[in-house]
Amino acid sequence: MATTPSKVLVVDDEVEVTYALQHYFQRKGYEMVTAFDGAQAMAQLEQGPVDLVLLDVMMPEVNGVEVLKYLRAQRPETRVIVITAFDDEYQPIIERIGVHGFLHKPFGIEQLTQTIETVL
């Protein structure tokens, strides 16, 4: 019996990072969608549910904290892994809102892969 691939939304304003993650995880069998800011992320989420969101915190306009609040209000079942270059500034706020993982940039692809597999 074939299983449906997990659908992952990558939200990061660093275009190169976003495309690299999209390409890498597509090759591993995930269905990938991308957004380059929080507003695009929320628009993607309006299109339908995803299994996991890889969410950057610091983005222009609508930041990751706002996207996370939106997710918890609109799609509370969605798993979220926060990826950020900013150390501990936002971590307590983010953990209070609720996430399934927290990775600091730069992270290794193996570390991210393991975290995704654990969360899913």
C-alpha positions as CSV (number, residue, x, y, z in Angstrom):
1,M,0.0,0.0,0.0
2,A,1.5,3.3,-1.0
3,T,1.6,6.1,1.5
4,T,1.0,9.8,0.8
5,P,4.2,11.8,1.2
6,S,4.3,14.3,4.0
7,K,3.7,17.8,2.9
8,V,6.2,20.4,4.2
9,L,6.0,24.2,4.0
10,V,9.4,25.9,4.2
11,V,9.1,29.6,5.2
12,D,12.3,31.6,5.0
13,D,13.2,34.9,3.5
14,E,16.6,33.5,2.4
15,V,15.7,32.3,-1.1
16,E,18.8,30.1,-1.5
17,V,18.1,28.3,1.8
18,T,14.5,27.8,0.9
19,Y,15.2,26.4,-2.5
20,A,18.1,24.2,-1.2
21,L,15.8,22.7,1.5
22,Q,13.0,22.3,-1.0
23,H,15.2,20.4,-3.5
24,Y,16.9,18.2,-0.9
25,F,13.6,17.1,0.8
26,Q,11.8,16.6,-2.5
27,R,14.5,14.1,-3.4
28,K,13.8,12.3,-0.1
29,G,10.2,11.9,-1.1
30,Y,8.5,14.9,0.7
31,E,5.9,17.1,-1.0
32,M,7.4,20.6,-0.6
33,V,5.9,24.0,-0.8
34,T,7.7,27.3,-0.1
35,A,7.0,30.8,1.1
36,F,9.5,33.7,1.4
37,D,7.8,35.7,4.1
38,G,5.0,35.3,6.6
39,A,2.3,36.7,4.4
40,Q,3.1,34.1,1.7
41,A,3.1,31.4,4.4
42,M,-0.3,32.3,5.6
43,A,-1.6,32.4,2.0
44,Q,-0.1,28.9,1.4
45,L,-1.8,27.6,4.6
46,E,-5.1,29.0,3.4
47,Q,-4.8,26.7,0.4
48,G,-4.9,23.6,2.6
49,P,-3.2,21.8,5.4
50,V,0.4,20.8,5.6
51,D,2.0,18.2,7.8
52,L,4.9,20.3,8.9
53,V,6.1,23.9,8.7
54,L,9.8,24.8,8.8
55,L,9.6,28.3,10.0
56,D,12.2,31.1,10.1
57,V,11.6,33.7,12.8
58,M,13.2,36.9,11.4
59,M,11.4,37.9,8.2
60,P,10.3,41.3,6.8
61,E,6.7,42.4,7.2
62,V,5.1,39.4,8.9
63,N,7.6,37.5,11.1
64,G,7.7,33.9,12.2
65,V,6.1,34.6,15.6
66,E,3.1,36.0,13.9
67,V,2.9,33.1,11.5
68,L,3.1,30.7,14.5
69,K,0.3,32.5,16.3
70,Y,-1.8,32.3,13.1
71,L,-1.0,28.5,12.8
72,R,-2.0,27.8,16.4
73,A,-5.3,29.7,15.9
74,Q,-6.2,28.4,12.5
75,R,-4.4,25.0,12.2
76,P,-3.4,23.9,15.7
77,E,-2.7,20.3,14.6
78,T,0.2,21.4,12.3
79,R,3.6,20.5,13.4
80,V,6.2,23.3,13.5
81,I,10.0,23.3,13.6
82,V,11.4,26.8,14.1
83,I,14.7,27.6,12.4
84,T,16.4,30.8,13.4
85,A,19.8,32.5,13.5
86,F,18.8,34.4,16.6
87,D,19.8,32.6,19.7
88,D,17.6,32.8,22.7
89,E,15.7,36.1,22.2
90,Y,12.5,34.6,20.8
91,Q,12.8,31.0,22.1
92,P,10.7,31.4,25.3
93,I,7.9,33.2,23.4
94,I,7.9,30.6,20.7
95,E,7.9,27.7,23.1
96,R,5.0,29.2,25.0
97,I,3.0,29.4,21.8
98,G,4.0,25.8,21.0
99,V,6.4,24.2,18.6
100,H,7.7,20.7,18.0
101,G,11.3,21.6,17.4
102,F,13.8,24.5,17.5
103,L,17.0,24.6,15.4
104,H,19.6,27.4,15.4
105,K,21.2,28.4,12.1
106,P,23.6,27.3,10.9
107,F,22.4,23.7,11.3
108,G,23.5,20.6,9.5
109,I,21.2,18.9,7.0
110,E,21.6,15.6,8.9
111,Q,20.4,17.4,12.1
112,L,17.4,18.9,10.3
113,T,16.6,15.6,8.6
114,Q,16.6,13.8,12.0
115,T,14.5,16.5,13.6
116,I,11.9,16.3,10.8
117,E,11.7,12.5,10.9
118,T,11.3,12.6,14.7
119,V,8.6,15.3,14.5
120,L,6.7,13.6,11.7
